[in-house]
Amino acid sequence: MDTGRIIFLNGTSSSGKTTLATALREALDAPFCFYASDQLADAGFRTIKRRVRHDPASGERQRFFDGFHRSIAAFAQAGNDLIVEHIIEEQSWADQLNILLGDLDVFRIGVHAPIEEIERRERDRGNRQIGEARYHLKTHGFCTYDLEVDTSEPIGQLAERIVQAWTHRRAPNRP
């Protein structure tokens, strides 16, 4: 069985990852599953009801993301093509993902927007803690990308640019 391919979107909260993922699913020829930790949290998977940035006492958050990272690899190893949305908050997360996804075909995209736009989106959404997006700006320091995009540009054009880069990428040898 062939392993799945991964288009990995990493960026701050409110950077436009979900909107971009939706546009990519429409623009790509092959069907891709959309996968994000927020889907699990919103479905009640986490053991706590409110978002907590850090909860070192319980370790619940670390266990949740450890499992999420492992599940990305498991879904791809089972043959699923994925668009993954994430905020890599720590170097240890980036290191773990590099190990877990090391043998897979992963196309990494840094999702950016001007901080003023991100903060406007954060306020307009009303379901985020104000300041969360600014806190997450550090995510880009933990990652290297195949492509970086600015979601203040028209989403349809960005999706087409990503599809072109994806189509013409140099894919790794498949196991």
Salt bridges, closest charged atoms under 4 A:
ASP38 OD1 - ARG51 NH2 3.39
ASP38 OD2 - ARG128 NH2 3.27
GLU60 OE1 - ARG46 NH2 2.87
ASP66 OD1 - ARG70 NE 3.12
ASP81 OD2 - ARG5 NH2 2.68
GLU89 OE1 - ARG61 NH2 2.78
GLU89 OE2 - HIS136 NE2 3.22
ASP105 OD2 - ARG169 NH2 2.61
GLU117 OE2 - ARG120 NH2 2.54
GLU117 OE2 - ARG121 NE 2.99
GLU119 OE2 - ARG134 NE 2.88
ASP124 OD2 - ARG120 NH1 2.52
GLU148 OE1 - HIS112 NE2 2.60
GLU153 OE1 - ARG161 NH1 3.39
